[in-house]
């Protein structure tokens, strides 16, 4: 095993993950009680490792880039905020 390769807890099909369209993040329950998470933009960059923010576990996400939703751009206000 390559020393630079992270230790993977499991491999998860993206269909088994929950997608939050507001945050554009995929989530999957972690055994520690928190959730593994990976951003849509990371998946589009062909990153496939979801991490749990509460513990050291990582999972590999099995997916096809062509089947991912499109990234939603944040709407620009077009104006300048004025502080009095």
Beta strands, then each sheet from edge to edge (+ up, - down):
strand 1: 10-13
strand 2: 18-20
strand 3: 25-29
strand 4: 35-39
strand 5: 49-52
strand 6: 58-62
sheet 1: 1+ 6+ 5- 4+ 3- 2+
end
